[in-house]
Amino acid sequence: MIGLIIVTHETVGEAYRKLANHFFSGMGMAKTALLGISPDEGHDDVIGRIQGSIRELDCPDGVLVLADIFGATPCNAARKLVVPGKVAMLTGLNAPMMVKAVQYHTQTDDLLLFAAQVKQAAIDGILEITRPPE
């Protein structure tokens, strides 16, 4: 089982949690931590919160961190905690990424493969639609 940490600005992550609950009601959010970072939190405090979540999840197969925006505080803090084979991170959190991660993280033990699959779901969920349906 791969643990999930969703680290976002303020309440963005809570909206994604509600979305996941909409799709997977009753499934719960096992081995998942949600961290909303407020503007007044220091960088070291954010790192400490993420480290605490990694410990609390206690997932020997690893933890996948999903961050909302590359280069912003939640991402920068989480990035310092990446450990090959133990902690991986994806940025640019979107709904397809979240759905894939929540749906399958309890069914896998390969962090690198899982991170690649979740990333692909995020990419595949972005479509350019320039014409109405026929």
Steps between C-alpha positions, in 0.01 A plus 500: 500500500622846407419787734368827361572852619309781333673829576337815366439865564243547774175314426569388142575149625172484690313558175689206347416285802130579446537411133658165588222432750247581228648237269586244765244554773539258786850406387666737743840654463719225648868584539440852370602830658373840393705808581368848426781753527409848620685813384644566845670158538876496483685272259654294781157458663358367173790256467435384856132442432574296189765297684247433775246379247754268338572346843131473592407329173765236570498351148805281437419492126538878484308824491386703200467872564259693278568875497287765337754738339864441408727760655259611772553444873314166533697356209833646606467357850391156381773490238764506772355178642514292182696179561549267201280194540337634818349844435406625151314813399278617217411865446212664319227322694188456292180300536600203279827470694318501831240246388766259370711534813213448743353212302818293473750594773386220729542242223866553411842470655715648219545871572678590175252319278207644694638856474536455122143367469355785705698754295368347178143520629555871568632556147228291336238701686601821324319534170487787257142532380455764234181380332161401633403131486354383172 
